[in-house]
Amino acid sequence: MKVEGRTFIITGGCGGIGGAVAQSIIAKGGYVVSFDILEEEAGQAKVKSYHPERAFYFKCNIADLDSVVSATEKTLKVIPKGSLFGAVHCAAIAPGRQWDNKLVNSVATFSKVLQVNVYGTFAVNAAIADAINSQYPDEGPFAPRVTEERGCIVNIASVVSQPVPARCLTYGASKTAVLGITQGMADFLGPSGIRVNSVSPAVVASGLMSADRLPYFQSELEAGVIFPRRITHPDEISDAILFLLENSMMNDFNIRVDGGWRGSSNWGGPVDPRKNALSLE
Ligand SMILES: NC(=O)c1ccc[n+]([C@@H]2O[C@H](COP(=O)([O-])OP(=O)(O)OC[C@H]3O[C@@H](n4cnc5c(N)ncnc54)[C@H](O)[C@@H]3O)[C@@H](O)[C@H]2O)c1
């Protein structure tokens, strides 16, 4: 599948990984439309720094279906007709709170994380798959299976989706659900010629991973990764995403880009991990 001339919606397209993917797609001659929660002016400025003509921005809250559908409808009006081919779904949150043993204190965070990371993933996959299909004649729910490739969606999970470590009690479980949504969507959208895959990064230098968190995560990588035990560059994630977009046989697959991550619980180590963990996510 060629990226050139095709349009991809990038949720979280103004963030670290989303920005890297957007620029890779543009470098291959594609169009990108960023859906992000930045105010209109800031979002426009960001995407125009990617490309003055082949990058668009629509403010969108992925946790709100109306907002996602509205941004998708606007997308179909500005891009070259019939060019919407896929999505790279990068928008997510990872809120943290102080460690303690009161699990009920995690319930409110869990609810928020579910709304953005899980409901948002389902809403984005659904609205964008529908928009891709809307570019073709509607032959009803039991139309014959198509033979042409209509599109590809890549969701972003995480190494902490499986297994989920204690420090990622809410975020990790939300990313397990992203893997489930990816599998279900891949199976459901097969008859429409739309592939669905995911990428699971380890620790990436991005907005989600602010500079003050990096030293802690560096020590976690040194404790639990095979090689290389370093922070991942956003380009290394975007390379994996482009591979999934471009290789037409890749479907229903999760690529871990993690240097061989072997978990981060470390209960058996010399130091109780709760003493050093920054927060409970
Ligand atoms: N950075 C890491 O170490 C890491 C590791 C594993 C997985 N991930 C995943 O990678 C993906 C990209 O994250 P990133 O590292 O680029 O972080 P980032 O914070 O740089 O980018 C996330 C983007 O999502 C946007 N966003 C947040 N909530 C939104 C909402 N409700 N609606 C629309 N946009 C919203 C933010 O404004 C931001 O631009 C996420 O799914 C994240 O969970 C990141």
The ligand as a MOL file (V3000), in Angstrom:
LIG
                    3D

  0  0  0     0  0            999 V3000
M  V30 BEGIN CTAB
M  V30 COUNTS 44 48 0 0 0
M  V30 BEGIN ATOM
M  V30 1 N 5.3830 8.1560 25.8530 0
M  V30 2 C 5.4530 6.8970 26.2560 0
M  V30 3 O 6.3780 6.4920 26.9810 0
M  V30 4 C 4.4160 5.9130 25.8080 0
M  V30 5 C 4.6170 4.5490 26.0930 0
M  V30 6 C 3.6640 3.6270 25.6970 0
M  V30 7 C 2.5390 4.0390 25.0170 0
M  V30 8 N 2.3730 5.3780 24.7630 0 CHG=1
M  V30 9 C 1.1590 5.7600 24.0480 0
M  V30 10 O 1.5360 6.4570 22.8640 0
M  V30 11 C 0.4500 7.3070 22.4600 0
M  V30 12 C 0.9780 8.6950 22.1360 0
M  V30 13 O 1.4580 9.3000 23.3290 0
M  V30 14 P 2.7110 10.2830 23.3290 0
M  V30 15 O 3.7900 9.5590 24.0390 0
M  V30 16 O 2.9740 10.8200 21.9770 0 CHG=-1
M  V30 17 O 2.1690 11.3940 24.3230 0
M  V30 18 P 1.8290 12.9370 24.0520 0
M  V30 19 O 1.2760 13.4160 25.3620 0
M  V30 20 O 3.0180 13.6330 23.4880 0
M  V30 21 O 0.6780 12.8890 22.9650 0
M  V30 22 C -0.6710 12.6190 23.2890 0
M  V30 23 C -1.5360 13.6170 22.5240 0
M  V30 24 O -2.9100 13.2840 22.7740 0
M  V30 25 C -3.6300 14.4900 22.9490 0
M  V30 26 N -4.8320 14.2030 23.7360 0
M  V30 27 C -4.9280 13.8710 25.0510 0
M  V30 28 N -6.2150 13.7030 25.3990 0
M  V30 29 C -6.9610 13.9160 24.2810 0
M  V30 30 C -8.3450 13.9120 24.0050 0
M  V30 31 N -9.2490 13.6370 24.9680 0
M  V30 32 N -8.7570 14.1780 22.7460 0
M  V30 33 C -7.8660 14.4660 21.7720 0
M  V30 34 N -6.5290 14.5170 21.9680 0
M  V30 35 C -6.0810 14.2320 23.2190 0
M  V30 36 C -2.6560 15.4160 23.6840 0
M  V30 37 O -3.0280 16.7800 23.5440 0
M  V30 38 C -1.3370 15.0700 23.0020 0
M  V30 39 O -1.0860 15.9000 21.8780 0
M  V30 40 C -0.5540 7.2490 23.6220 0
M  V30 41 O -1.5620 6.3070 23.2920 0
M  V30 42 C 0.2600 6.7320 24.7710 0
M  V30 43 O -0.5460 6.0920 25.7420 0
M  V30 44 C 3.2810 6.3180 25.1270 0
M  V30 END ATOM
M  V30 BEGIN BOND
M  V30 1 1 1 2
M  V30 2 2 2 3
M  V30 3 1 2 4
M  V30 4 1 4 5
M  V30 5 2 4 44
M  V30 6 2 5 6
M  V30 7 1 6 7
M  V30 8 2 7 8
M  V30 9 1 8 9
M  V30 10 1 8 44
M  V30 11 1 9 10
M  V30 12 1 9 42
M  V30 13 1 10 11
M  V30 14 1 11 12
M  V30 15 1 11 40
M  V30 16 1 12 13
M  V30 17 1 13 14
M  V30 18 2 14 15
M  V30 19 1 14 16
M  V30 20 1 14 17
M  V30 21 1 17 18
M  V30 22 2 18 19
M  V30 23 1 18 20
M  V30 24 1 18 21
M  V30 25 1 21 22
M  V30 26 1 22 23
M  V30 27 1 23 24
M  V30 28 1 23 38
M  V30 29 1 24 25
M  V30 30 1 25 26
M  V30 31 1 25 36
M  V30 32 1 26 27
M  V30 33 1 26 35
M  V30 34 2 27 28
M  V30 35 1 28 29
M  V30 36 1 29 30
M  V30 37 2 29 35
M  V30 38 1 30 31
M  V30 39 2 30 32
M  V30 40 1 32 33
M  V30 41 2 33 34
M  V30 42 1 34 35
M  V30 43 1 36 37
M  V30 44 1 36 38
M  V30 45 1 38 39
M  V30 46 1 40 41
M  V30 47 1 40 42
M  V30 48 1 42 43
M  V30 END BOND
M  V30 END CTAB
M  END
